[in-house]
Amino acid sequence: MPARIYQRPKNAMQSGKARTADWLLEFAPAEAKRPDPLMGWAGSGDTQQQVVLKFESEADARAYADKYGIAVHVTPTPPRRLKLQSYADNFR
């Protein structure tokens, strides 16, 4: 089952960078979600979608995937761009 390895981006709604250093390994969905006939909620029988593994580094995540024969796609982390401005720039 294919998986993807990526680093969680910073939350756009907050200024903190908590939990952005971890590398995550998520499995790709094996089947499409379908509405439940009784309640109408979306769901599927694929339990691998619930599994998210956290690693300290990309190398650790790749080593885990290689050890268990998981085909992975690594999504590189986009560069973080800082927009430096002073408070006075709001009034120009």
HTML snippet that shows the backbone in 3Dmol.js (N, CA, C, O; Angstrom):
<script src="https://3Dmol.org/build/3Dmol-min.js"></script>
<div id="view" style="width:600px;height:400px;position:relative"></div>
<script>
const pdb = `
ATOM      1  N   MET A   1       0.850  -1.173   0.000  1.00  0.00           N
ATOM      2  CA  MET A   1       0.000   0.000   0.000  1.00  0.00           C
ATOM      3  C   MET A   1       0.898   1.239   0.000  1.00  0.00           C
ATOM      4  O   MET A   1       1.777   1.360   0.853  1.00  0.00           O
ATOM      5  N   PRO A   2       0.689   2.151  -0.937  1.00  0.00           N
ATOM      6  CA  PRO A   2       1.538   3.349  -0.987  1.00  0.00           C
ATOM      7  C   PRO A   2       1.275   4.294   0.177  1.00  0.00           C
ATOM      8  O   PRO A   2       0.191   4.321   0.761  1.00  0.00           O
ATOM      9  N   ALA A   3       2.297   5.057   0.486  1.00  0.00           N
ATOM     10  CA  ALA A   3       2.194   6.030   1.580  1.00  0.00           C
ATOM     11  C   ALA A   3       2.914   7.299   1.162  1.00  0.00           C
ATOM     12  O   ALA A   3       3.630   7.330   0.161  1.00  0.00           O
ATOM     13  N   ARG A   4       2.709   8.337   1.945  1.00  0.00           N
ATOM     14  CA  ARG A   4       3.427   9.579   1.669  1.00  0.00           C
ATOM     15  C   ARG A   4       4.093  10.053   2.947  1.00  0.00           C
ATOM     16  O   ARG A   4       3.545   9.917   4.042  1.00  0.00           O
ATOM     17  N   ILE A   5       5.272  10.606   2.789  1.00  0.00           N
ATOM     18  CA  ILE A   5       6.039  11.159   3.900  1.00  0.00           C
ATOM     19  C   ILE A   5       6.121  12.660   3.683  1.00  0.00           C
ATOM     20  O   ILE A   5       6.504  13.128   2.611  1.00  0.00           O
ATOM     21  N   TYR A   6       5.757  13.404   4.715  1.00  0.00           N
ATOM     22  CA  TYR A   6       5.779  14.855   4.600  1.00  0.00           C
ATOM     23  C   TYR A   6       5.958  15.470   5.979  1.00  0.00           C
ATOM     24  O   TYR A   6       5.850  14.792   7.001  1.00  0.00           O
ATOM     25  N   GLN A   7       6.231  16.752   5.983  1.00  0.00           N
ATOM     26  CA  GLN A   7       6.363  17.509   7.213  1.00  0.00           C
ATOM     27  C   GLN A   7       5.144  18.423   7.324  1.00  0.00           C
ATOM     28  O   GLN A   7       4.813  19.132   6.374  1.00  0.00           O
ATOM     29  N   ARG A   8       4.482  18.409   8.470  1.00  0.00           N
ATOM     30  CA  ARG A   8       3.254  19.179   8.660  1.00  0.00           C
ATOM     31  C   ARG A   8       3.553  20.673   8.523  1.00  0.00           C
ATOM     32  O   ARG A   8       4.499  21.164   9.139  1.00  0.00           O
ATOM     33  N   PRO A   9       2.764  21.406   7.727  1.00  0.00           N
ATOM     34  CA  PRO A   9       3.014  22.847   7.586  1.00  0.00           C
ATOM     35  C   PRO A   9       2.537  23.610   8.813  1.00  0.00           C
ATOM     36  O   PRO A   9       1.768  23.094   9.623  1.00  0.00           O
ATOM     37  N   LYS A  10       3.003  24.838   8.934  1.00  0.00           N
ATOM     38  CA  LYS A  10       2.587  25.707  10.032  1.00  0.00           C
ATOM     39  C   LYS A  10       1.124  26.080   9.851  1.00  0.00           C
ATOM     40  O   LYS A  10       0.673  26.336   8.735  1.00  0.00           O
ATOM     41  N   ASN A  11       0.396  26.108  10.943  1.00  0.00           N
ATOM     42  CA  ASN A  11      -1.001  26.491  10.909  1.00  0.00           C
ATOM     43  C   ASN A  11      -1.107  27.965  10.528  1.00  0.00           C
ATOM     44  O   ASN A  11      -0.462  28.814  11.143  1.00  0.00           O
ATOM     45  N   ALA A  12      -1.907  28.265   9.532  1.00  0.00           N
ATOM     46  CA  ALA A  12      -2.032  29.645   9.062  1.00  0.00           C
ATOM     47  C   ALA A  12      -2.805  30.524  10.027  1.00  0.00           C
ATOM     48  O   ALA A  12      -2.721  31.750   9.952  1.00  0.00           O
ATOM     49  N   MET A  13      -3.557  29.916  10.932  1.00  0.00           N
ATOM     50  CA  MET A  13      -4.383  30.694  11.843  1.00  0.00           C
ATOM     51  C   MET A  13      -3.651  31.078  13.126  1.00  0.00           C
ATOM     52  O   MET A  13      -4.180  31.851  13.925  1.00  0.00           O
ATOM     53  N   GLN A  14      -2.450  30.554  13.335  1.00  0.00           N
ATOM     54  CA  GLN A  14      -1.699  30.855  14.542  1.00  0.00           C
ATOM     55  C   GLN A  14      -0.260  31.166  14.181  1.00  0.00           C
ATOM     56  O   GLN A  14       0.220  30.778  13.117  1.00  0.00           O
ATOM     57  N   SER A  15       0.422  31.865  15.068  1.00  0.00           N
ATOM     58  CA  SER A  15       1.796  32.240  14.792  1.00  0.00           C
ATOM     59  C   SER A  15       2.786  31.187  15.280  1.00  0.00           C
ATOM     60  O   SER A  15       3.948  31.226  14.876  1.00  0.00           O
ATOM     61  N   GLY A  16       2.381  30.264  16.117  1.00  0.00           N
ATOM     62  CA  GLY A  16       3.278  29.257  16.662  1.00  0.00           C
ATOM     63  C   GLY A  16       3.670  28.206  15.644  1.00  0.00           C
ATOM     64  O   GLY A  16       2.991  28.009  14.636  1.00  0.00           O
ATOM     65  N   LYS A  17       4.771  27.536  15.922  1.00  0.00           N
ATOM     66  CA  LYS A  17       5.270  26.501  15.016  1.00  0.00           C
ATOM     67  C   LYS A  17       5.317  25.140  15.708  1.00  0.00           C
ATOM     68  O   LYS A  17       6.170  24.310  15.390  1.00  0.00           O
ATOM     69  N   ALA A  18       4.414  24.910  16.646  1.00  0.00           N
ATOM     70  CA  ALA A  18       4.387  23.646  17.372  1.00  0.00           C
ATOM     71  C   ALA A  18       4.043  22.505  16.421  1.00  0.00           C
ATOM     72  O   ALA A  18       3.222  22.661  15.516  1.00  0.00           O
ATOM     73  N   ARG A  19       4.676  21.367  16.636  1.00  0.00           N
ATOM     74  CA  ARG A  19       4.445  20.131  15.889  1.00  0.00           C
ATOM     75  C   ARG A  19       4.765  20.242  14.399  1.00  0.00           C
ATOM     76  O   ARG A  19       4.253  19.449  13.609  1.00  0.00           O
ATOM     77  N   THR A  20       5.594  21.200  13.995  1.00  0.00           N
ATOM     78  CA  THR A  20       5.963  21.306  12.590  1.00  0.00           C
ATOM     79  C   THR A  20       7.297  20.636  12.294  1.00  0.00           C
ATOM     80  O   THR A  20       7.684  20.534  11.130  1.00  0.00           O
ATOM     81  N   ALA A  21       8.009  20.178  13.318  1.00  0.00           N
ATOM     82  CA  ALA A  21       9.311  19.543  13.104  1.00  0.00           C
ATOM     83  C   ALA A  21       9.172  18.056  12.824  1.00  0.00           C
ATOM     84  O   ALA A  21      10.097  17.448  12.286  1.00  0.00           O
ATOM     85  N   ASP A  22       8.039  17.452  13.175  1.00  0.00           N
ATOM     86  CA  ASP A  22       7.848  16.012  12.980  1.00  0.00           C
ATOM     87  C   ASP A  22       7.606  15.690  11.513  1.00  0.00           C
ATOM     88  O   ASP A  22       7.004  16.473  10.778  1.00  0.00           O
ATOM     89  N   TRP A  23       8.086  14.522  11.103  1.00  0.00           N
ATOM     90  CA  TRP A  23       7.813  13.987   9.778  1.00  0.00           C
ATOM     91  C   TRP A  23       6.715  12.942   9.926  1.00  0.00           C
ATOM     92  O   TRP A  23       6.768  12.111  10.833  1.00  0.00           O
ATOM     93  N   LEU A  24       5.727  12.976   9.050  1.00  0.00           N
ATOM     94  CA  LEU A  24       4.577  12.087   9.133  1.00  0.00           C
ATOM     95  C   LEU A  24       4.571  11.108   7.971  1.00  0.00           C
ATOM     96  O   LEU A  24       4.939  11.449   6.847  1.00  0.00           O
ATOM     97  N   LEU A  25       4.143   9.879   8.264  1.00  0.00           N
ATOM     98  CA  LEU A  25       3.941   8.867   7.235  1.00  0.00           C
ATOM     99  C   LEU A  25       2.455   8.517   7.260  1.00  0.00           C
ATOM    100  O   LEU A  25       1.948   7.983   8.247  1.00  0.00           O
ATOM    101  N   GLU A  26       1.760   8.827   6.151  1.00  0.00           N
ATOM    102  CA  GLU A  26       0.329   8.559   6.013  1.00  0.00           C
ATOM    103  C   GLU A  26       0.123   7.601   4.846  1.00  0.00           C
ATOM    104  O   GLU A  26       0.780   7.718   3.811  1.00  0.00           O
ATOM    105  N   PHE A  27      -0.783   6.665   5.020  1.00  0.00           N
ATOM    106  CA  PHE A  27      -1.098   5.723   3.956  1.00  0.00           C
ATOM    107  C   PHE A  27      -2.142   6.325   3.021  1.00  0.00           C
ATOM    108  O   PHE A  27      -3.028   7.061   3.453  1.00  0.00           O
ATOM    109  N   ALA A  28      -2.027   6.007   1.754  1.00  0.00           N
ATOM    110  CA  ALA A  28      -2.991   6.469   0.759  1.00  0.00           C
ATOM    111  C   ALA A  28      -4.288   5.680   0.922  1.00  0.00           C
ATOM    112  O   ALA A  28      -4.256   4.513   1.314  1.00  0.00           O
ATOM    113  N   PRO A  29      -5.435   6.309   0.623  1.00  0.00           N
ATOM    114  CA  PRO A  29      -6.696   5.579   0.758  1.00  0.00           C
ATOM    115  C   PRO A  29      -6.780   4.429  -0.235  1.00  0.00           C
ATOM    116  O   PRO A  29      -6.460   4.585  -1.414  1.00  0.00           O
ATOM    117  N   ALA A  30      -7.217   3.261   0.259  1.00  0.00           N
ATOM    118  CA  ALA A  30      -7.335   2.079  -0.593  1.00  0.00           C
ATOM    119  C   ALA A  30      -8.673   2.037  -1.314  1.00  0.00           C
ATOM    120  O   ALA A  30      -8.789   1.422  -2.374  1.00  0.00           O
ATOM    121  N   GLU A  31      -9.674   2.679  -0.751  1.00  0.00           N
ATOM    122  CA  GLU A  31     -10.986   2.715  -1.393  1.00  0.00           C
ATOM    123  C   GLU A  31     -11.623   4.078  -1.138  1.00  0.00           C
ATOM    124  O   GLU A  31     -11.284   4.777  -0.184  1.00  0.00           O
ATOM    125  N   ALA A  32     -12.539   4.426  -2.002  1.00  0.00           N
ATOM    126  CA  ALA A  32     -13.205   5.726  -1.883  1.00  0.00           C
ATOM    127  C   ALA A  32     -14.215   5.701  -0.739  1.00  0.00           C
ATOM    128  O   ALA A  32     -14.779   4.659  -0.405  1.00  0.00           O
ATOM    129  N   LYS A  33     -14.424   6.864  -0.156  1.00  0.00           N
ATOM    130  CA  LYS A  33     -15.440   6.967   0.891  1.00  0.00           C
ATOM    131  C   LYS A  33     -16.823   6.981   0.246  1.00  0.00           C
ATOM    132  O   LYS A  33     -17.005   7.476  -0.867  1.00  0.00           O
ATOM    133  N   ARG A  34     -17.780   6.432   0.963  1.00  0.00           N
ATOM    134  CA  ARG A  34     -19.151   6.387   0.470  1.00  0.00           C
ATOM    135  C   ARG A  34     -20.088   6.778   1.606  1.00  0.00           C
ATOM    136  O   ARG A  34     -19.757   6.578   2.774  1.00  0.00           O
ATOM    137  N   PRO A  35     -21.244   7.329   1.280  1.00  0.00           N
ATOM    138  CA  PRO A  35     -22.171   7.730   2.346  1.00  0.00           C
ATOM    139  C   PRO A  35     -22.809   6.517   3.015  1.00  0.00           C
ATOM    140  O   PRO A  35     -23.153   5.532   2.361  1.00  0.00           O
ATOM    141  N   ASP A  36     -22.955   6.612   4.311  1.00  0.00           N
ATOM    142  CA  ASP A  36     -23.630   5.577   5.072  1.00  0.00           C
ATOM    143  C   ASP A  36     -25.119   5.631   4.741  1.00  0.00           C
ATOM    144  O   ASP A  36     -25.692   6.720   4.721  1.00  0.00           O
ATOM    145  N   PRO A  37     -25.777   4.473   4.476  1.00  0.00           N
ATOM    146  CA  PRO A  37     -27.180   4.523   4.078  1.00  0.00           C
ATOM    147  C   PRO A  37     -28.111   5.047   5.174  1.00  0.00           C
ATOM    148  O   PRO A  37     -29.144   5.638   4.862  1.00  0.00           O
ATOM    149  N   LEU A  38     -27.773   4.846   6.438  1.00  0.00           N
ATOM    150  CA  LEU A  38     -28.662   5.268   7.510  1.00  0.00           C
ATOM    151  C   LEU A  38     -28.468   6.741   7.889  1.00  0.00           C
ATOM    152  O   LEU A  38     -29.430   7.507   7.935  1.00  0.00           O
ATOM    153  N   MET A  39     -27.216   7.130   8.160  1.00  0.00           N
ATOM    154  CA  MET A  39     -26.955   8.477   8.666  1.00  0.00           C
ATOM    155  C   MET A  39     -26.457   9.446   7.593  1.00  0.00           C
ATOM    156  O   MET A  39     -26.580  10.660   7.755  1.00  0.00           O
ATOM    157  N   GLY A  40     -25.900   8.928   6.508  1.00  0.00           N
ATOM    158  CA  GLY A  40     -25.384   9.798   5.458  1.00  0.00           C
ATOM    159  C   GLY A  40     -23.960  10.259   5.687  1.00  0.00           C
ATOM    160  O   GLY A  40     -23.448  11.069   4.914  1.00  0.00           O
ATOM    161  N   TRP A  41     -23.297   9.760   6.741  1.00  0.00           N
ATOM    162  CA  TRP A  41     -21.919  10.146   7.009  1.00  0.00           C
ATOM    163  C   TRP A  41     -20.994   9.465   6.016  1.00  0.00           C
ATOM    164  O   TRP A  41     -21.270   8.351   5.569  1.00  0.00           O
ATOM    165  N   ALA A  42     -19.903  10.123   5.670  1.00  0.00           N
ATOM    166  CA  ALA A  42     -18.926   9.547   4.751  1.00  0.00           C
ATOM    167  C   ALA A  42     -18.020   8.590   5.516  1.00  0.00           C
ATOM    168  O   ALA A  42     -17.557   8.911   6.611  1.00  0.00           O
ATOM    169  N   GLY A  43     -17.772   7.434   4.955  1.00  0.00           N
ATOM    170  CA  GLY A  43     -16.904   6.458   5.601  1.00  0.00           C
ATOM    171  C   GLY A  43     -16.498   5.365   4.630  1.00  0.00           C
ATOM    172  O   GLY A  43     -17.010   5.283   3.513  1.00  0.00           O
ATOM    173  N   SER A  44     -15.580   4.534   5.066  1.00  0.00           N
ATOM    174  CA  SER A  44     -15.127   3.412   4.255  1.00  0.00           C
ATOM    175  C   SER A  44     -14.625   2.317   5.184  1.00  0.00           C
ATOM    176  O   SER A  44     -14.508   2.521   6.392  1.00  0.00           O
ATOM    177  N   GLY A  45     -14.337   1.180   4.624  1.00  0.00           N
ATOM    178  CA  GLY A  45     -13.826   0.060   5.406  1.00  0.00           C
ATOM    179  C   GLY A  45     -12.313   0.063   5.505  1.00  0.00           C
ATOM    180  O   GLY A  45     -11.732  -0.860   6.076  1.00  0.00           O
ATOM    181  N   ASP A  46     -11.666   1.079   4.962  1.00  0.00           N
ATOM    182  CA  ASP A  46     -10.205   1.155   4.956  1.00  0.00           C
ATOM    183  C   ASP A  46      -9.718   1.721   6.284  1.00  0.00           C
ATOM    184  O   ASP A  46      -9.876   2.914   6.543  1.00  0.00           O
ATOM    185  N   THR A  47      -9.131   0.884   7.123  1.00  0.00           N
ATOM    186  CA  THR A  47      -8.648   1.343   8.427  1.00  0.00           C
ATOM    187  C   THR A  47      -7.246   1.932   8.362  1.00  0.00           C
ATOM    188  O   THR A  47      -6.808   2.555   9.329  1.00  0.00           O
ATOM    189  N   GLN A  48      -6.529   1.755   7.256  1.00  0.00           N
ATOM    190  CA  GLN A  48      -5.178   2.316   7.139  1.00  0.00           C
ATOM    191  C   GLN A  48      -5.200   3.837   7.053  1.00  0.00           C
ATOM    192  O   GLN A  48      -4.189   4.478   7.339  1.00  0.00           O
ATOM    193  N   GLN A  49      -6.325   4.430   6.667  1.00  0.00           N
ATOM    194  CA  GLN A  49      -6.403   5.889   6.597  1.00  0.00           C
ATOM    195  C   GLN A  49      -6.299   6.520   7.980  1.00  0.00           C
ATOM    196  O   GLN A  49      -5.953   7.696   8.095  1.00  0.00           O
ATOM    197  N   GLN A  50      -6.588   5.765   9.016  1.00  0.00           N
ATOM    198  CA  GLN A  50      -6.540   6.293  10.377  1.00  0.00           C
ATOM    199  C   GLN A  50      -5.137   6.280  10.962  1.00  0.00           C
ATOM    200  O   GLN A  50      -4.892   6.885  12.006  1.00  0.00           O
ATOM    201  N   VAL A  51      -4.214   5.592  10.295  1.00  0.00           N
ATOM    202  CA  VAL A  51      -2.862   5.432  10.817  1.00  0.00           C
ATOM    203  C   VAL A  51      -1.978   6.579  10.327  1.00  0.00           C
ATOM    204  O   VAL A  51      -1.821   6.783   9.123  1.00  0.00           O
ATOM    205  N   VAL A  52      -1.404   7.325  11.272  1.00  0.00           N
ATOM    206  CA  VAL A  52      -0.437   8.378  10.963  1.00  0.00           C
ATOM    207  C   VAL A  52       0.746   8.164  11.898  1.00  0.00           C
ATOM    208  O   VAL A  52       0.611   8.275  13.117  1.00  0.00           O
ATOM    209  N   LEU A  53       1.901   7.858  11.326  1.00  0.00           N
ATOM    210  CA  LEU A  53       3.098   7.603  12.116  1.00  0.00           C
ATOM    211  C   LEU A  53       3.973   8.845  12.129  1.00  0.00           C
ATOM    212  O   LEU A  53       4.149   9.493  11.097  1.00  0.00           O
ATOM    213  N   LYS A  54       4.525   9.183  13.295  1.00  0.00           N
ATOM    214  CA  LYS A  54       5.380  10.359  13.452  1.00  0.00           C
ATOM    215  C   LYS A  54       6.823   9.933  13.636  1.00  0.00           C
ATOM    216  O   LYS A  54       7.111   8.964  14.339  1.00  0.00           O
ATOM    217  N   PHE A  55       7.733  10.667  12.995  1.00  0.00           N
ATOM    218  CA  PHE A  55       9.163  10.386  13.074  1.00  0.00           C
ATOM    219  C   PHE A  55       9.916  11.681  13.325  1.00  0.00           C
ATOM    220  O   PHE A  55       9.433  12.771  13.018  1.00  0.00           O
ATOM    221  N   GLU A  56      11.112  11.540  13.890  1.00  0.00           N
ATOM    222  CA  GLU A  56      11.954  12.699  14.180  1.00  0.00           C
ATOM    223  C   GLU A  56      12.569  13.297  12.918  1.00  0.00           C
ATOM    224  O   GLU A  56      12.782  14.507  12.843  1.00  0.00           O
ATOM    225  N   SER A  57      12.857  12.444  11.919  1.00  0.00           N
ATOM    226  CA  SER A  57      13.505  12.936  10.707  1.00  0.00           C
ATOM    227  C   SER A  57      12.976  12.187   9.490  1.00  0.00           C
ATOM    228  O   SER A  57      12.324  11.150   9.608  1.00  0.00           O
ATOM    229  N   GLU A  58      13.272  12.737   8.333  1.00  0.00           N
ATOM    230  CA  GLU A  58      12.869  12.102   7.082  1.00  0.00           C
ATOM    231  C   GLU A  58      13.582  10.769   6.904  1.00  0.00           C
ATOM    232  O   GLU A  58      13.004   9.817   6.380  1.00  0.00           O
ATOM    233  N   ALA A  59      14.837  10.701   7.338  1.00  0.00           N
ATOM    234  CA  ALA A  59      15.605   9.458   7.211  1.00  0.00           C
ATOM    235  C   ALA A  59      14.980   8.336   8.044  1.00  0.00           C
ATOM    236  O   ALA A  59      14.945   7.185   7.607  1.00  0.00           O
ATOM    237  N   ASP A  60      14.492   8.662   9.231  1.00  0.00           N
ATOM    238  CA  ASP A  60      13.833   7.655  10.064  1.00  0.00           C
ATOM    239  C   ASP A  60      12.559   7.139   9.397  1.00  0.00           C
ATOM    240  O   ASP A  60      12.278   5.941   9.436  1.00  0.00           O
ATOM    241  N   ALA A  61      11.798   8.029   8.791  1.00  0.00           N
ATOM    242  CA  ALA A  61      10.568   7.623   8.111  1.00  0.00           C
ATOM    243  C   ALA A  61      10.872   6.752   6.900  1.00  0.00           C
ATOM    244  O   ALA A  61      10.189   5.758   6.654  1.00  0.00           O
ATOM    245  N   ARG A  62      11.906   7.132   6.142  1.00  0.00           N
ATOM    246  CA  ARG A  62      12.294   6.305   4.986  1.00  0.00           C
ATOM    247  C   ARG A  62      12.806   4.937   5.425  1.00  0.00           C
ATOM    248  O   ARG A  62      12.516   3.930   4.779  1.00  0.00           O
ATOM    249  N   ALA A  63      13.558   4.893   6.512  1.00  0.00           N
ATOM    250  CA  ALA A  63      14.079   3.614   7.005  1.00  0.00           C
ATOM    251  C   ALA A  63      12.936   2.702   7.435  1.00  0.00           C
ATOM    252  O   ALA A  63      12.977   1.499   7.179  1.00  0.00           O
ATOM    253  N   TYR A  64      11.926   3.255   8.081  1.00  0.00           N
ATOM    254  CA  TYR A  64      10.763   2.466   8.482  1.00  0.00           C
ATOM    255  C   TYR A  64      10.034   1.914   7.257  1.00  0.00           C
ATOM    256  O   TYR A  64       9.656   0.743   7.224  1.00  0.00           O
ATOM    257  N   ALA A  65       9.843   2.766   6.254  1.00  0.00           N
ATOM    258  CA  ALA A  65       9.155   2.329   5.034  1.00  0.00           C
ATOM    259  C   ALA A  65       9.957   1.248   4.308  1.00  0.00           C
ATOM    260  O   ALA A  65       9.379   0.282   3.810  1.00  0.00           O
ATOM    261  N   ASP A  66      11.281   1.401   4.244  1.00  0.00           N
ATOM    262  CA  ASP A  66      12.115   0.394   3.597  1.00  0.00           C
ATOM    263  C   ASP A  66      12.099  -0.923   4.362  1.00  0.00           C
ATOM    264  O   ASP A  66      12.096  -1.997   3.761  1.00  0.00           O
ATOM    265  N   LYS A  67      12.089  -0.838   5.673  1.00  0.00           N
ATOM    266  CA  LYS A  67      12.100  -2.040   6.505  1.00  0.00           C
ATOM    267  C   LYS A  67      10.847  -2.872   6.286  1.00  0.00           C
ATOM    268  O   LYS A  67      10.921  -4.101   6.257  1.00  0.00           O
ATOM    269  N   TYR A  68       9.695  -2.225   6.131  1.00  0.00           N
ATOM    270  CA  TYR A  68       8.436  -2.939   5.982  1.00  0.00           C
ATOM    271  C   TYR A  68       7.936  -3.005   4.542  1.00  0.00           C
ATOM    272  O   TYR A  68       6.812  -3.443   4.298  1.00  0.00           O
ATOM    273  N   GLY A  69       8.757  -2.577   3.589  1.00  0.00           N
ATOM    274  CA  GLY A  69       8.410  -2.697   2.175  1.00  0.00           C
ATOM    275  C   GLY A  69       7.256  -1.806   1.742  1.00  0.00           C
ATOM    276  O   GLY A  69       6.441  -2.208   0.911  1.00  0.00           O
ATOM    277  N   ILE A  70       7.177  -0.620   2.287  1.00  0.00           N
ATOM    278  CA  ILE A  70       6.108   0.318   1.945  1.00  0.00           C
ATOM    279  C   ILE A  70       6.618   1.255   0.863  1.00  0.00           C
ATOM    280  O   ILE A  70       7.664   1.885   1.022  1.00  0.00           O
ATOM    281  N   ALA A  71       5.877   1.346  -0.241  1.00  0.00           N
ATOM    282  CA  ALA A  71       6.232   2.286  -1.303  1.00  0.00           C
ATOM    283  C   ALA A  71       5.854   3.681  -0.844  1.00  0.00           C
ATOM    284  O   ALA A  71       4.711   3.923  -0.458  1.00  0.00           O
ATOM    285  N   VAL A  72       6.813   4.605  -0.886  1.00  0.00           N
ATOM    286  CA  VAL A  72       6.560   5.947  -0.368  1.00  0.00           C
ATOM    287  C   VAL A  72       6.808   7.012  -1.418  1.00  0.00           C
ATOM    288  O   VAL A  72       7.595   6.834  -2.347  1.00  0.00           O
ATOM    289  N   HIS A  73       6.110   8.125  -1.240  1.00  0.00           N
ATOM    290  CA  HIS A  73       6.338   9.345  -2.016  1.00  0.00           C
ATOM    291  C   HIS A  73       6.667  10.428  -1.004  1.00  0.00           C
ATOM    292  O   HIS A  73       5.852  10.733  -0.134  1.00  0.00           O
ATOM    293  N   VAL A  74       7.848  11.008  -1.110  1.00  0.00           N
ATOM    294  CA  VAL A  74       8.273  12.042  -0.166  1.00  0.00           C
ATOM    295  C   VAL A  74       7.933  13.404  -0.732  1.00  0.00           C
ATOM    296  O   VAL A  74       8.367  13.759  -1.828  1.00  0.00           O
ATOM    297  N   THR A  75       7.152  14.168   0.023  1.00  0.00           N
ATOM    298  CA  THR A  75       6.804  15.531  -0.350  1.00  0.00           C
ATOM    299  C   THR A  75       7.778  16.467   0.357  1.00  0.00           C
ATOM    300  O   THR A  75       7.773  16.542   1.586  1.00  0.00           O
ATOM    301  N   PRO A  76       8.616  17.183  -0.395  1.00  0.00           N
ATOM    302  CA  PRO A  76       9.590  18.058   0.268  1.00  0.00           C
ATOM    303  C   PRO A  76       8.900  19.214   0.977  1.00  0.00           C
ATOM    304  O   PRO A  76       7.822  19.660   0.585  1.00  0.00           O
ATOM    305  N   THR A  77       9.551  19.678   2.022  1.00  0.00           N
ATOM    306  CA  THR A  77       9.029  20.797   2.796  1.00  0.00           C
ATOM    307  C   THR A  77       9.255  22.089   2.020  1.00  0.00           C
ATOM    308  O   THR A  77      10.379  22.360   1.596  1.00  0.00           O
ATOM    309  N   PRO A  78       8.201  22.898   1.825  1.00  0.00           N
ATOM    310  CA  PRO A  78       8.408  24.168   1.123  1.00  0.00           C
ATOM    311  C   PRO A  78       9.236  25.116   1.984  1.00  0.00           C
ATOM    312  O   PRO A  78       9.153  25.074   3.211  1.00  0.00           O
ATOM    313  N   PRO A  79      10.023  25.959   1.352  1.00  0.00           N
ATOM    314  CA  PRO A  79      10.843  26.897   2.145  1.00  0.00           C
ATOM    315  C   PRO A  79       9.957  27.880   2.896  1.00  0.00           C
ATOM    316  O   PRO A  79       8.926  28.326   2.391  1.00  0.00           O
ATOM    317  N   ARG A  80      10.375  28.205   4.098  1.00  0.00           N
ATOM    318  CA  ARG A  80       9.638  29.175   4.907  1.00  0.00           C
ATOM    319  C   ARG A  80      10.149  30.570   4.581  1.00  0.00           C
ATOM    320  O   ARG A  80      11.337  30.863   4.709  1.00  0.00           O
ATOM    321  N   ARG A  81       9.239  31.408   4.164  1.00  0.00           N
ATOM    322  CA  ARG A  81       9.599  32.782   3.813  1.00  0.00           C
ATOM    323  C   ARG A  81       9.111  33.714   4.915  1.00  0.00           C
ATOM    324  O   ARG A  81       7.940  33.686   5.291  1.00  0.00           O
ATOM    325  N   LEU A  82       9.995  34.516   5.412  1.00  0.00           N
ATOM    326  CA  LEU A  82       9.642  35.490   6.434  1.00  0.00           C
ATOM    327  C   LEU A  82       9.365  36.833   5.781  1.00  0.00           C
ATOM    328  O   LEU A  82      10.144  37.311   4.957  1.00  0.00           O
ATOM    329  N   LYS A  83       8.262  37.426   6.155  1.00  0.00           N
ATOM    330  CA  LYS A  83       7.937  38.759   5.672  1.00  0.00           C
ATOM    331  C   LYS A  83       8.186  39.717   6.830  1.00  0.00           C
ATOM    332  O   LYS A  83       7.336  39.901   7.701  1.00  0.00           O
ATOM    333  N   LEU A  84       9.365  40.319   6.818  1.00  0.00           N
ATOM    334  CA  LEU A  84       9.746  41.218   7.898  1.00  0.00           C
ATOM    335  C   LEU A  84       9.213  42.613   7.612  1.00  0.00           C
ATOM    336  O   LEU A  84       9.484  43.200   6.564  1.00  0.00           O
ATOM    337  N   GLN A  85       8.462  43.122   8.554  1.00  0.00           N
ATOM    338  CA  GLN A  85       7.975  44.490   8.437  1.00  0.00           C
ATOM    339  C   GLN A  85       7.809  45.055   9.835  1.00  0.00           C
ATOM    340  O   GLN A  85       7.649  44.323  10.812  1.00  0.00           O
ATOM    341  N   SER A  86       7.849  46.343   9.900  1.00  0.00           N
ATOM    342  CA  SER A  86       7.690  46.994  11.192  1.00  0.00           C
ATOM    343  C   SER A  86       6.240  47.429  11.368  1.00  0.00           C
ATOM    344  O   SER A  86       5.461  47.437  10.414  1.00  0.00           O
ATOM    345  N   TYR A  87       5.895  47.782  12.572  1.00  0.00           N
ATOM    346  CA  TYR A  87       4.548  48.239  12.864  1.00  0.00           C
ATOM    347  C   TYR A  87       4.220  49.527  12.110  1.00  0.00           C
ATOM    348  O   TYR A  87       3.067  49.768  11.751  1.00  0.00           O
ATOM    349  N   ALA A  88       5.225  50.335  11.879  1.00  0.00           N
ATOM    350  CA  ALA A  88       5.015  51.609  11.180  1.00  0.00           C
ATOM    351  C   ALA A  88       4.600  51.400   9.717  1.00  0.00           C
ATOM    352  O   ALA A  88       3.987  52.280   9.113  1.00  0.00           O
ATOM    353  N   ASP A  89       4.934  50.240   9.156  1.00  0.00           N
ATOM    354  CA  ASP A  89       4.549  49.979   7.755  1.00  0.00           C
ATOM    355  C   ASP A  89       3.029  49.908   7.574  1.00  0.00           C
ATOM    356  O   ASP A  89       2.539  50.053   6.454  1.00  0.00           O
ATOM    357  N   ASN A  90       2.287  49.690   8.642  1.00  0.00           N
ATOM    358  CA  ASN A  90       0.832  49.642   8.541  1.00  0.00           C
ATOM    359  C   ASN A  90       0.226  51.004   8.255  1.00  0.00           C
ATOM    360  O   ASN A  90      -0.934  51.081   7.850  1.00  0.00           O
ATOM    361  N   PHE A  91       0.963  52.062   8.450  1.00  0.00           N
ATOM    362  CA  PHE A  91       0.428  53.413   8.318  1.00  0.00           C
ATOM    363  C   PHE A  91       1.036  54.163   7.134  1.00  0.00           C
ATOM    364  O   PHE A  91       0.891  55.383   7.061  1.00  0.00           O
ATOM    365  N   ARG A  92       1.682  53.514   6.247  1.00  0.00           N
ATOM    366  CA  ARG A  92       2.297  54.184   5.089  1.00  0.00           C
ATOM    367  C   ARG A  92       1.409  54.103   3.892  1.00  0.00           C
ATOM    368  O   ARG A  92       1.760  54.610   2.827  1.00  0.00           O
TER     369      ARG A  92
END
`;
const viewer = $3Dmol.createViewer("view");
viewer.addModel(pdb, "pdb");
viewer.setStyle({}, {cartoon: {color: "spectrum"}});
viewer.zoomTo();
viewer.render();
</script>
